[in-house]
Amino acid sequence: MNRTKKILLALLIVFIAIQFIQPAHNKAVQVLPTDFAKVFVVPNNVQSVLQNACYDCHSNNTNYPWYSNIQPMAWIMARHIKNGKDKLNFSDFGSYTSRRQISKLKGIANQIKDDEMPISSYKMMHKNARLSKEQKDLIMDWMSRTADSLSVNN
């Protein structure tokens, strides 16, 4: 067996071996009382956009696509989800202080306005996350109004 075939065989063996090392899935059994939609009265059209474009990385319940079972994609996705939840977790939103909620609501509006969220790699694989101008305006407006109403109440 020549050197190239040995290298390819070794790579194939490594590729097969890493398939057995799967990260834990981000799947919640129930919706928590601290969930964003339980804390706020969120219109259906706003909630629908958030679930399609944000909840996979920013909640405790990810809808996994077929490629999430193939390494190294599963590891990359697990890292993206962990980072996303560290920055904003819609499932835990009600446990944030009022000040942090206001900051997060304004941050969501700004990130969408600046086209920073959803991230490009996510939009590439999830066409529902490619927000139209109307959807962006809807989210930005609702988030800003909600942040302003929380600011007034505190």
Contacts in CASP RR format, 6 or more apart in sequence:
PFRMAT RR
TARGET T0000
AUTHOR 0000-0000-0000
METHOD contacts of the structure
MODEL  1
MNRTKKILLALLIVFIAIQFIQPAHNKAVQVLPTDFAKVFVVPNNVQSVL
QNACYDCHSNNTNYPWYSNIQPMAWIMARHIKNGKDKLNFSDFGSYTSRR
QISKLKGIANQIKDDEMPISSYKMMHKNARLSKEQKDLIMDWMSRTADSL
SVNN
1 9 0 8 1.000
15 71 0 8 1.000
18 71 0 8 1.000
18 72 0 8 1.000
19 70 0 8 1.000
19 71 0 8 1.000
21 71 0 8 1.000
22 69 0 8 1.000
22 71 0 8 1.000
22 74 0 8 1.000
23 74 0 8 1.000
23 75 0 8 1.000
23 77 0 8 1.000
23 78 0 8 1.000
24 78 0 8 1.000
25 62 0 8 1.000
25 64 0 8 1.000
26 60 0 8 1.000
26 61 0 8 1.000
26 62 0 8 1.000
26 78 0 8 1.000
26 81 0 8 1.000
26 85 0 8 1.000
27 60 0 8 1.000
27 61 0 8 1.000
27 62 0 8 1.000
28 59 0 8 1.000
28 60 0 8 1.000
28 61 0 8 1.000
28 91 0 8 1.000
31 37 0 8 1.000
31 38 0 8 1.000
31 91 0 8 1.000
32 38 0 8 1.000
32 60 0 8 1.000
32 91 0 8 1.000
32 92 0 8 1.000
34 91 0 8 1.000
34 92 0 8 1.000
34 93 0 8 1.000
34 94 0 8 1.000
34 95 0 8 1.000
35 59 0 8 1.000
35 90 0 8 1.000
35 91 0 8 1.000
35 93 0 8 1.000
35 94 0 8 1.000
36 42 0 8 1.000
36 50 0 8 1.000
36 90 0 8 1.000
36 91 0 8 1.000
36 93 0 8 1.000
36 94 0 8 1.000
37 47 0 8 1.000
37 90 0 8 1.000
38 94 0 8 1.000
39 93 0 8 1.000
39 94 0 8 1.000
40 146 0 8 1.000
42 50 0 8 1.000
42 142 0 8 1.000
43 142 0 8 1.000
45 138 0 8 1.000
46 138 0 8 1.000
46 139 0 8 1.000
46 142 0 8 1.000
49 131 0 8 1.000
49 135 0 8 1.000
49 138 0 8 1.000
49 139 0 8 1.000
50 90 0 8 1.000
50 139 0 8 1.000
52 126 0 8 1.000
52 128 0 8 1.000
52 129 0 8 1.000
53 117 0 8 1.000
53 118 0 8 1.000
53 126 0 8 1.000
53 128 0 8 1.000
53 129 0 8 1.000
53 131 0 8 1.000
53 135 0 8 1.000
54 90 0 8 1.000
54 117 0 8 1.000
54 118 0 8 1.000
55 61 0 8 1.000
55 62 0 8 1.000
55 90 0 8 1.000
56 62 0 8 1.000
56 63 0 8 1.000
56 81 0 8 1.000
56 122 0 8 1.000
56 126 0 8 1.000
57 80 0 8 1.000
57 81 0 8 1.000
57 83 0 8 1.000
57 84 0 8 1.000
57 85 0 8 1.000
57 118 0 8 1.000
57 122 0 8 1.000
58 84 0 8 1.000
58 85 0 8 1.000
58 87 0 8 1.000
58 88 0 8 1.000
58 89 0 8 1.000
58 90 0 8 1.000
59 85 0 8 1.000
59 89 0 8 1.000
59 90 0 8 1.000
59 91 0 8 1.000
60 85 0 8 1.000
60 89 0 8 1.000
60 91 0 8 1.000
60 92 0 8 1.000
61 91 0 8 1.000
62 77 0 8 1.000
62 81 0 8 1.000
64 77 0 8 1.000
65 125 0 8 1.000
65 126 0 8 1.000
67 73 0 8 1.000
67 125 0 8 1.000
68 74 0 8 1.000
68 77 0 8 1.000
80 119 0 8 1.000
80 121 0 8 1.000
80 122 0 8 1.000
88 104 0 8 1.000
88 108 0 8 1.000
93 101 0 8 1.000
93 104 0 8 1.000
94 101 0 8 1.000
96 104 0 8 1.000
98 150 0 8 1.000
98 153 0 8 1.000
98 154 0 8 1.000
99 154 0 8 1.000
101 147 0 8 1.000
101 150 0 8 1.000
102 147 0 8 1.000
102 150 0 8 1.000
102 151 0 8 1.000
102 154 0 8 1.000
105 143 0 8 1.000
105 144 0 8 1.000
105 146 0 8 1.000
105 147 0 8 1.000
105 150 0 8 1.000
106 143 0 8 1.000
106 144 0 8 1.000
106 147 0 8 1.000
107 143 0 8 1.000
108 117 0 8 1.000
108 139 0 8 1.000
108 143 0 8 1.000
109 139 0 8 1.000
109 140 0 8 1.000
109 143 0 8 1.000
109 144 0 8 1.000
109 147 0 8 1.000
111 117 0 8 1.000
112 131 0 8 1.000
112 136 0 8 1.000
112 139 0 8 1.000
112 140 0 8 1.000
112 143 0 8 1.000
113 136 0 8 1.000
113 140 0 8 1.000
118 126 0 8 1.000
118 129 0 8 1.000
118 131 0 8 1.000
122 129 0 8 1.000
123 129 0 8 1.000
123 130 0 8 1.000
131 139 0 8 1.000
END
